[in-house]
């Protein structure tokens, strides 16, 4: 864990922001009113993004998951109905396993 992240998390905890819900509710004015520096506000915004994306542990540990490949599949849109013959394209995620 990076020291800057650890210091930010410690400061957030000491100021009473000890849950993801409380951290997500911090806006810039609240951050400055609680004595956070501009650099720390940037860290808070990154943490809020990680919380929203369900990547909190990766944020804390400085890691990241690879993005799954997206592939297109063409299917015949005529599935037995009398209308709408043609090709339909769908996108799905491939985890690469």
C-alpha positions as CSV (number, residue, x, y, z in Angstrom):
1,X,0.0,0.0,0.0
2,X,1.3,3.4,-0.9
3,X,2.1,5.7,2.0
4,X,0.0,8.5,0.5
5,X,-3.1,6.3,0.4
6,X,-2.5,5.0,3.9
7,X,-2.1,8.6,5.2
8,X,-5.3,9.6,3.4
9,X,-7.3,6.7,4.8
10,X,-6.0,7.4,8.3
11,X,-6.9,11.1,8.0
12,X,-10.4,10.2,6.6
13,X,-10.9,7.8,9.6
14,X,-9.8,10.4,12.1
15,X,-12.2,12.9,10.7
16,X,-15.1,10.5,11.0
17,X,-15.3,9.3,7.3
18,X,-15.1,5.7,8.2
19,X,-17.6,4.0,5.8
20,X,-17.8,3.9,2.0
21,X,-21.2,5.8,2.3
22,X,-19.6,8.6,4.2
23,X,-16.6,8.9,1.9
24,X,-18.9,8.9,-1.2
25,X,-20.9,11.8,0.3
26,X,-17.8,14.1,0.6
27,X,-17.8,17.0,-1.8
28,X,-15.0,19.5,-2.4
29,X,-16.4,22.0,0.1
30,X,-16.7,19.4,2.9
31,X,-13.2,18.2,2.1
32,X,-11.7,21.7,2.4
33,X,-13.8,22.5,5.5
34,X,-12.3,19.3,7.1
35,X,-8.7,20.4,6.3
36,X,-7.9,18.2,3.4
37,X,-5.3,19.6,0.9
38,X,-5.8,19.8,-2.8
39,X,-3.7,16.7,-3.3
40,X,-5.8,14.8,-0.7
41,X,-9.0,15.9,-2.5
42,X,-7.7,14.3,-5.6
43,X,-7.1,11.1,-3.6
44,X,-10.6,11.3,-2.2
45,X,-12.1,11.7,-5.7
46,X,-10.1,8.6,-6.9
47,X,-11.3,6.7,-3.8
48,X,-14.9,7.7,-4.6
49,X,-14.5,6.4,-8.1
50,X,-13.1,3.1,-6.8
51,X,-16.0,2.8,-4.4
52,X,-18.5,3.4,-7.2
53,X,-16.8,0.9,-9.5
54,X,-16.5,-1.7,-6.7
55,X,-12.7,-1.6,-6.9
56,X,-11.9,-0.4,-3.4
57,X,-9.4,-3.1,-2.5
58,X,-7.6,-2.6,-5.8
59,X,-7.4,1.2,-5.0
60,X,-6.0,0.5,-1.6
61,X,-3.5,-2.0,-2.9
62,X,-2.5,0.0,-6.0
63,X,-3.6,-2.8,-8.3
64,X,-6.0,-3.0,-11.2
65,X,-7.9,-5.7,-13.0
66,X,-7.5,-6.1,-16.8
67,X,-10.5,-5.1,-18.8
68,X,-12.3,-8.0,-20.5
69,X,-12.2,-8.3,-24.3
70,X,-15.5,-7.4,-26.0
71,X,-16.5,-9.5,-29.0
72,X,-19.3,-9.1,-31.4
73,X,-21.6,-12.0,-32.3
74,X,-23.8,-11.9,-35.3
75,X,-27.1,-13.7,-35.0
76,X,-30.0,-14.1,-37.4
77,X,-32.8,-11.8,-36.1
78,X,-35.4,-13.9,-37.8
79,X,-36.2,-16.2,-34.8
80,X,-39.3,-17.7,-36.3
81,X,-41.5,-14.6,-36.4
82,X,-42.9,-13.5,-39.7
83,X,-41.4,-10.0,-39.5
84,X,-37.9,-8.6,-39.1
85,X,-35.6,-10.9,-41.0
86,X,-32.0,-9.7,-40.8
87,X,-28.8,-9.7,-38.9
88,X,-28.5,-8.5,-35.3
89,X,-25.2,-7.7,-33.6
90,X,-24.7,-8.3,-29.9
91,X,-21.7,-7.4,-27.7
92,X,-20.6,-9.5,-24.8
93,X,-17.6,-9.6,-22.5
94,X,-15.0,-12.4,-22.7
95,X,-13.1,-12.8,-19.5
96,X,-10.3,-14.6,-21.4
97,X,-10.4,-17.9,-19.6
